[in-house]
Amino acid sequence: MSENNCKDTLDKVFEFLANDLEESEMTKIREHLDGCQSCKKEYAIESKISNLISSSSMDAQASFASKMQSRLQSEI
């Protein structure tokens, strides 16, 4: 793969993960990832990081909600 295609792909990987690109751009990136092992590895890493962040965020929100609910119940 050309270095320029790799740079373009990796520059847009977070938008790709968030599904925030036009369908034609999503298709280009999918096709590039299918044929480029280097970018596929980077994508896998970024995908794992993104999933961990999402998971941590949900855990934090649940924890906050639980604490707030406990405080409210103790004030009633």
MODELLER restraints for C-alpha pairs under 7 A, 6 or more apart:
rsr = mdl.restraints
at = mdl.atoms
rsr.add(forms.Gaussian(group=physical.xy_distance, feature=features.Distance(at['CA:1:A'], at['CA:36:A']), mean=6.35, stdev=0.5))
rsr.add(forms.Gaussian(group=physical.xy_distance, feature=features.Distance(at['CA:6:A'], at['CA:39:A']), mean=6.47, stdev=0.5))
rsr.add(forms.Gaussian(group=physical.xy_distance, feature=features.Distance(at['CA:9:A'], at['CA:29:A']), mean=5.92, stdev=0.5))
rsr.add(forms.Gaussian(group=physical.xy_distance, feature=features.Distance(at['CA:10:A'], at['CA:39:A']), mean=6.97, stdev=0.5))
rsr.add(forms.Gaussian(group=physical.xy_distance, feature=features.Distance(at['CA:13:A'], at['CA:43:A']), mean=6.72, stdev=0.5))
rsr.add(forms.Gaussian(group=physical.xy_distance, feature=features.Distance(at['CA:15:A'], at['CA:21:A']), mean=6.21, stdev=0.5))
rsr.add(forms.Gaussian(group=physical.xy_distance, feature=features.Distance(at['CA:16:A'], at['CA:26:A']), mean=6.42, stdev=0.5))
rsr.add(forms.Gaussian(group=physical.xy_distance, feature=features.Distance(at['CA:17:A'], at['CA:47:A']), mean=6.86, stdev=0.5))
rsr.add(forms.Gaussian(group=physical.xy_distance, feature=features.Distance(at['CA:33:A'], at['CA:39:A']), mean=6.01, stdev=0.5))
rsr.add(forms.Gaussian(group=physical.xy_distance, feature=features.Distance(at['CA:33:A'], at['CA:40:A']), mean=5.13, stdev=0.5))
